Amino acid sequence: MSASFIINRLLQLIPVMFGVTVIVFGLMYLTPGDPVEVIFAGESGATEEDLERYRRELGLDQPFPVQYLRFVRGLLRGDLGMSLVQRQPVRDLLLSRLPATIELSAAAILVSLLIAIPVGVIAAVRRYSTLDKLGTLGALLGVSMPDFWLGLVLMLLFGVKLGLLPISGRIPWGMEPEHITGLYVLDALLTGDWPSLQAALRHLVLPAVTLGTSMAALTMRVTRSSMLEVVHQDYITFARAKGLSGTQVVVRHGLRNALIPTVTVVTLNAGVLLGGNMIVETVFAWPGFGRLVVESIYNRDYTVVQAAVLVYAVTYVTMNFLADVLYAFLNPKVRL
């Protein structure tokens, strides 16, 4: 892959990132409500003069361009502001919750791939068979079921009814492994803390399956469609004519080319998972990024919401960039 291709894609990100910052800051600027009134909501002795003085200290009395430029300068320094409710740097709050969200998203992607790729390949190879019809029906159900509904069903079945898995939290209190990366499963593996590993995995199963199911449904449909196009290509016929087994033809020659659009879909969905799992994290009381955003919305902690929306947007744009690079790596024709 040429460096010019990557540089060209990176240059295209500059106006996109600029537009993201304008839209995010503009939406929060136009949001009804006064952050200063939220800060002083519990202080009955605060006067209007106190509120005005604090607005001047925060720069909220300045016009939009001045506030936006101050916001951008803060971003360039890595300063996302202070939480209005928790009175902590927003960057520290987000970083403390990010490992939980990354761990949950990675587990959900793994679950989706373990389901989608085998089912998609089998459905394509045995087109119109009973397995194909069952896979298509399962994909339809996976796309149709809301995440919060599926999460509640899994909680009631495996947590309440059968008592096999925990229904909330990330790990029991006091069982946290030694902090290295913030990813409990990885930290437990690195430190050899097997009880913590088992506890972390048990808490991870239900939310990961909930998130991964809808992603698996879409990925399975894309994999099946790609495989149907590939299995009729001339090089597949030639591979069969050489006497290769069906498994070798499908895995070595068919699947590699069929996975090109699948990789793109998975990469984009990874951005969606990192930025859109607020409902699942709330349902399972998962202490991640999305749950922090929901709590901040309820508390009207505008600076946290603004920073989180910006992180979501940047994450999705970055995953789009990675999808372009991966697609060009797998399919050199797009670089022409």
C-alpha positions in Angstrom: 0.0 0.0 0.0 1.5 3.4 -1.0 2.1 6.1 1.5 0.3 8.6 -0.8 -2.9 6.7 -0.4 -2.8 6.9 3.4 -1.7 10.5 3.3 -4.6 11.4 1.0 -7.1 9.7 3.4 -5.6 11.5 6.4 -5.9 14.9 4.6 -9.5 14.2 3.9 -10.0 13.8 7.7 -9.0 17.4 8.4 -12.2 19.1 7.2 -14.3 16.2 8.6 -12.8 16.7 12.1 -13.3 20.5 11.8 -16.9 20.0 10.9 -17.3 17.6 13.8 -16.0 20.1 16.4 -18.3 22.8 15.0 -21.4 20.7 15.1 -20.7 19.2 18.5 -19.9 22.5 20.1 -22.8 24.2 18.3 -25.4 21.7 19.4 -24.3 22.0 23.0 -24.3 25.8 22.7 -27.8 25.8 21.5 -29.1 23.2 24.0 -31.7 24.8 26.3 -30.6 25.3 29.9 -28.0 27.2 31.8 -25.0 25.1 33.1 -24.3 27.7 35.9 -27.9 27.2 37.2 -27.2 23.4 37.3 -24.0 24.0 39.3 -25.7 26.2 41.9 -28.9 24.2 41.9 -28.3 22.8 45.4 -27.1 26.1 46.9 -30.0 28.2 48.1 -27.9 31.1 49.1 -26.5 31.8 45.6 -27.6 35.2 44.2 -28.0 36.3 40.6 -24.7 38.3 41.0 -23.0 35.0 42.0 -24.3 33.3 38.9 -23.3 36.1 36.6 -19.8 36.2 38.1 -19.4 32.5 37.6 -20.6 32.8 34.0 -17.9 35.3 33.4 -15.3 33.0 35.0 -16.3 30.2 32.7 -16.5 32.5 29.7 -20.2 31.7 29.1 -20.9 35.4 28.6 -18.7 35.5 25.5 -20.1 35.2 21.9 -20.1 31.8 20.1 -16.9 32.3 18.1 -14.9 33.2 21.2 -16.2 30.2 23.1 -15.6 27.9 20.2 -12.0 29.0 19.7 -11.4 28.5 23.4 -12.9 25.0 23.1 -10.6 24.2 20.2 -7.5 25.4 22.0 -8.4 23.2 24.9 -8.8 20.2 22.6 -5.4 20.8 21.1 -4.0 20.7 24.6 -6.0 17.6 25.5 -8.2 19.6 27.9 -11.9 18.6 27.6 -13.0 20.9 30.5 -14.3 20.2 34.0 -17.3 18.2 34.9 -20.1 20.6 36.2 -21.5 17.9 38.6 -18.5 15.8 39.7 -16.0 18.7 39.6 -13.3 16.6 38.0 -11.5 16.9 34.7 -13.6 15.4 32.0 -10.7 13.7 30.4 -10.0 11.7 33.6 -13.7 10.7 33.8 -13.7 9.5 30.3 -10.4 7.6 30.5 -11.5 5.9 33.7 -14.6 4.5 31.9 -13.1 3.7 28.5 -11.4 0.4 29.3 -14.7 -1.2 30.3 -16.3 -0.1 27.0 -13.4 -1.3 25.0 -13.5 -4.7 26.7 -17.2 -5.1 26.2 -17.0 -4.0 22.5 -14.1 -6.4 21.8 -16.0 -9.2 23.4 -19.1 -8.3 21.3 -17.1 -8.3 18.1 -15.6 -11.7 18.9 -19.1 -13.1 19.6 -20.4 -11.8 16.4 -17.5 -13.1 14.3 -17.7 -16.6 15.9 -21.4 -16.7 14.9 -21.5 -14.8 11.6 -18.6 -16.1 9.6 -19.3 -19.9 10.0 -23.0 -19.4 9.5 -22.6 -17.1 6.6 -20.2 -19.4 4.8 -22.3 -22.5 5.4 -25.5 -20.7 4.2 -23.7 -19.6 1.0 -22.2 -23.0 0.2 -25.5 -24.8 0.9 -27.7 -22.2 -0.7 -31.5 -22.7 -0.2 -30.9 -25.6 2.1 -32.5 -25.9 5.6 -29.3 -24.5 7.2 -29.4 -21.5 4.8 -33.1 -20.8 5.7 -32.4 -21.1 9.4 -29.4 -18.8 9.1 -31.5 -16.2 7.2 -34.3 -16.4 9.7 -31.8 -16.0 12.6 -30.2 -13.0 10.9 -33.7 -11.4 10.5 -34.5 -12.0 14.1 -31.1 -10.7 15.2 -31.6 -7.4 13.3 -35.2 -7.0 14.4 -34.7 -7.5 18.2 -33.9 -4.3 20.1 -30.7 -4.6 22.2 -32.5 -3.6 25.5 -35.2 -6.2 25.0 -32.8 -9.0 24.2 -30.7 -8.0 27.2 -33.7 -8.2 29.5 -34.7 -11.6 28.2 -31.2 -12.9 28.7 -31.1 -11.5 32.2 -34.4 -13.1 33.1 -33.5 -16.5 31.6 -29.8 -17.0 32.5 -29.6 -14.7 35.5 -32.9 -14.8 37.3 -34.5 -18.1 36.2 -31.5 -20.4 35.9 -29.0 -18.4 38.0 -26.1 -19.3 35.8 -24.7 -15.8 35.1 -24.6 -12.4 36.9 -26.9 -9.8 35.5 -25.2 -6.5 36.4 -21.8 -5.0 37.0 -18.3 -5.8 35.7 -16.8 -7.9 38.5 -17.7 -8.6 42.2 -16.4 -6.0 44.6 -12.9 -6.8 45.9 -12.0 -9.2 43.0 -10.6 -6.6 40.6 -7.2 -7.8 39.2 -4.1 -5.8 39.5 -4.5 -2.7 37.3 -2.3 -2.8 34.2 -4.5 -2.0 31.2 -7.9 -1.5 32.8 -9.2 -4.5 30.8 -10.1 -7.0 33.6 -9.9 -10.1 31.4 -6.5 -9.1 30.0 -5.1 -7.9 33.4 -6.2 -11.2 35.0 -4.5 -13.2 32.3 -1.3 -11.1 32.6 -1.2 -11.5 36.4 -2.4 -15.1 36.5 -5.4 -14.2 38.6 -7.7 -17.0 37.6 -10.5 -16.3 40.1 -10.7 -12.7 38.8 -10.6 -14.0 35.2 -13.5 -16.4 35.8 -15.5 -13.7 37.5 -14.8 -11.1 34.8 -15.7 -13.5 32.0 -19.0 -14.5 33.7 -20.0 -10.9 34.0 -19.0 -10.2 30.4 -21.0 -13.0 28.7 -24.6 -11.5 28.8 -23.8 -7.9 27.7 -21.4 -9.2 25.0 -23.9 -11.6 23.6 -26.6 -8.9 23.7 -24.4 -6.4 21.8 -22.9 -9.1 19.4 -26.2 -10.6 18.3 -27.4 -7.7 16.1 -23.8 -7.2 14.7 -23.6 -11.0 14.0 -26.9 -10.8 12.0 -25.7 -8.1 9.7 -22.2 -9.6 9.3 -23.7 -13.0 8.5 -25.8 -11.5 5.7 -22.8 -9.7 4.2 -20.6 -12.8 4.4 -23.3 -14.9 2.8 -23.8 -12.4 0.0 -20.1 -12.1 -0.6 -19.6 -15.9 -0.6 -22.4 -16.3 -3.1 -20.6 -14.0 -5.5 -17.2 -15.7 -5.0 -18.2 -19.3 -5.3 -19.3 -18.8 -9.0 -15.9 -17.2 -10.0 -13.6 -18.9 -12.5 -10.8 -19.3 -10.0 -13.1 -21.3 -7.7 -14.0 -23.6 -10.6 -10.3 -23.9 -11.5 -9.5 -24.8 -7.8 -12.1 -27.5 -7.8 -10.7 -28.8 -11.1 -7.3 -29.1 -9.6 -8.7 -31.7 -7.2 -8.7 -29.6 -4.0 -11.2 -30.6 -1.3 -14.3 -28.6 -0.7 -12.9 -27.2 2.5 -9.7 -26.0 0.9 -11.6 -24.3 -1.9 -13.9 -22.5 0.4 -11.4 -21.5 3.1 -8.2 -20.9 1.1 -9.7 -19.4 -2.1 -13.3 -18.3 -1.4 -13.4 -17.0 2.1 -10.3 -14.8 1.8 -11.9 -12.8 -1.0 -15.4 -12.9 0.4 -14.2 -11.3 3.7 -13.3 -8.0 2.0 -16.7 -6.4 2.5 -17.1 -8.3 5.8 -14.0 -6.6 7.2 -15.4 -3.2 6.2 -18.7 -3.9 7.9 -17.0 -5.2 11.1 -14.7 -2.2 11.2 -17.6 0.3 10.9 -19.6 -1.7 13.4 -16.7 -1.5 15.9 -17.1 2.3 15.7 -20.8 1.9 16.4 -20.2 -0.4 19.3 -17.7 2.0 20.9 -20.0 4.9 20.5 -23.5 3.4 20.7 -23.7 0.9 23.5 -25.2 3.3 26.0 -28.5 1.3 26.3 -26.8 -2.1 26.9 -24.4 -0.6 29.5 -27.3 1.0 31.3 -29.4 -2.3 31.2 -26.5 -4.3 32.7 -25.1 -1.6 34.9 -21.8 -1.9 33.1 -19.5 0.9 34.3 -18.4 2.0 30.9 -18.4 5.1 28.7 -22.0 4.8 27.6 -23.4 4.6 31.1 -21.4 7.7 32.0 -23.0 9.6 29.2 -26.5 8.5 30.2 -25.8 9.6 33.8 -24.4 12.9 32.6 -27.5 13.5 30.4 -29.8 13.0 33.4 -27.6 15.3 35.5 -27.3 17.9 32.8 -23.5 17.7 33.0 -23.1 19.5 29.7 -19.3 19.4 29.5 -19.1 15.6 29.9 -21.9 15.1 27.3 -20.1 17.4 24.9 -16.8 15.6 25.3 -18.4 12.2 24.9 -20.3 13.1 21.7 -17.0 14.5 20.3 -15.2 11.2 21.2 -18.0 9.2 19.6 -17.8 11.2 16.4 -14.0 11.0 16.3 -14.1 7.3 16.9 -16.5 6.7 14.1 -14.5 8.9 11.7 -11.3 7.0 12.7 -13.0 3.6 12.2 -14.1 4.8 8.7 -10.5 5.7 7.9 -9.3 2.2 9.1 -12.0 0.6 7.0 -10.7 2.4 3.9 -7.1 1.4 4.7 -8.1 -2.3 5.3 -10.2 -2.4 2.2 -7.4 -1.0 0.1 -5.0 -3.5 1.6 -7.3 -6.5 0.9 -8.4 -5.2 -2.5 -5.6 -3.3 -4.3 -7.9 -2.3 -7.1 -9.4 0.5 -5.0 -6.0 2.3 -4.9 -6.1 2.8 -8.7 
